[in-house]
């Protein structure tokens, strides 16, 4: 997923960088445009699926020998993203 490197600095131009993102899926939303929305080049009848994700606060100390396992403690900000950015779910 791409995130804005300067998301907390509102007066700075957005710079998107790829990152691995872990979070809790909170909700799924369907946005339907019954008419065209020209400022965003959205055609009539377009359907967009969005996900509400609460980010995990990752710990920086991996388990020795298990570097691929990410540990977290608590949750951070809530994000809204296109549902196609979700790679996998565990439940």
N, C-alpha and C positions, 0 to 999 in steps of 0.2 A: 504494500500500500504506500502511496506517496503522501507525505505530510508536509505542511508548511514549516520550514526551519525557523521562521520568525513569527509563529502564531501568537505569541504573547506580546509582540511589539506591533501595535496597530498601525503605526506610522511608517513601517518598513514594508517595502514591496515584497510580495509573496515569492518564496523560493522553495520549490517542492523537491524533496529528496526521498528516495526509496527507504523504507524501513520495515522491519518485522514488527508486527503489532499483535499483542495479546490482549484479549478483553472478554467481557461477559456480554453475550447477546441479550439485550433487554426487550426489544420490540422489533417488529418488521412492519413497514408501512408501504402501501401501494399508492402512488401518486398518478392520477389519470388526468390528462389534459384533453378536455372535450373540445377545445378550440385551440388553434395554433397560437403560439407565443413567440412572436418574431424576434424580440430582443435576444433570446437565447437559442434561436433557430430550432424551436421545438414544433414539430408538425402536429396537426390535429389527430387525435386518437392515440397519441404517444402514452405509453405506460412505463413508469419508472418504479423499481422496487428499491426501497431504502432500508438500512438497518441502523438501529440505535445501539451503540456499543459503549459499555463502560470500561475504560482502559484499566489494565492491571499495572500496579507499581512493581516492576521487576527488581529482584535482588541481584546484586553484582557478584555474588560469591557462588559459582556453580559447584555442584558436587563433584569431587575428583573422580575422573574416569567417566562421568556422565555429562559431558559438556553440552549435549543436545537437549537436556532437560532444563527448562526455565522455571525458576522458583519466583513466586510473587508474594507480596504482603500488602493486602488492602487494594483499594481501587482508587483511580484518579478521575480525570475528567470524562464527561460523556461526549461521544462523537456521533455524528450522523454521516453515513457513508453509503455509496452505491453497494447493493448487496453482492455484486460480482467480485468485490474485493475480498470476500470471505473465502478462505482456502479450506477450512475444515472446522468442524464443531465436535465437541466432546460433551456427552451428557449422561 
